[in-house]
Amino acid sequence: MKDDEKEKKLISLLAVRRPEAFWQRQRNAITGAAAQSRGSSRAWLLAPAAAAAAVLVVFLARLPGPAPAPETQIVSTAFLEHLDLLDDMDVLEAVPENEL
């Protein structure tokens, strides 16, 4: 244990000491360079995303909407909903099978 402590003390004595102003300048230079590189990299990342979004909007705008349902089917469905099946069996037999 004593050898480890002596070695650590020797390394700390031999280490180069810098004033606090030096380290502050280093921190400022690093954070300034990081902020500049981060801003330009964000622009390059947003450009492809914006282009992909524009292509998606154009693609979705060209898709046809849902086909309108034929009105005859809607009318016959409404008719069958209000039909009393037990009293009007002859009317029910007159309705074509494909509309049931």
N, C-alpha and C positions, 0 to 999 in steps of 0.2 A: 504494500500500500504506500509506503514512503517513497518508493521509486516512481510510482505513478504521479504522486503529488509533486515531487521534485521536477518531473518531466513537464507537467502542465505549467508549473511556475516558470521554468526556463523558456518554454514556448511563448508564454505571455510576455516575458521580458524581452525576447528577441523580436516580437511582432512589431510591425511598423505602425507607429501611432500617427493618426491623422487628426487634424483639428475638426471640430463639429461643423464648421462652415464648409469644409471639403465634402463631407457626407451630405450636407443639405443641397449643395450644388449638384452632386451626383443624383440624388433623388429627384430634383427638379428636372434635370436633363432626361432622365429615364421616363418620368411620367409625361413630360412634354412630347417626347418621341412616340410614346405609346398612344397618346391621344391623337396625334396626327396620323399615324398609320391606321388606327382603328376607324377614323372618319372616312378615309378613302376606301378601306376594305368594305365598309358597310354599303357604300354607294355601289360597289361592284356586285355585292350580294343582292341588293334591291333591284338592280336593272333586270336580271333574268327572271326574277319573281314577278315584276311588273309586266314583262313581255308575256310570260306564261298566263297571267291573269287576263291580259287583253285577248289572247288567243282563245282562252276558255269562254270569255264573254261573247266573242264573235261566233264560236261554235254553238253555244247555247242559244243564241239569238236566231240561228238558222234552223234549229230543230222545229219540225212542225208541231203544232199544239195537238191536244187530244181531239180525235174525230168526234163530231157531234153525233149524238144518238138519234136515230130516226124517230120522228114524232109519232108515227103510227104505233110503235111499240110502247111509247110512254103513255099514250091515250088508252090503249088496251090494258096496260098494267094498272092504270088508275081505275079503269072500269072494273077489273077483276077484284081490286081491293075492296070496293064498295058493294060487291055482289053478294047477295044472300044465296049461298050455294044450295041449301036445302029446298028453297021455294022455287028457284029458277034453273032447274037442271036442263031444260031445253035450250036456254040461252047459253049455258056452259058448253053444251054439245055443239053449238053453232060456232064457237070460237076455234080457230085452227089450232092444231097441236103444237106447232112451232112457237106460238105466242104464249103458251102456258108455261 
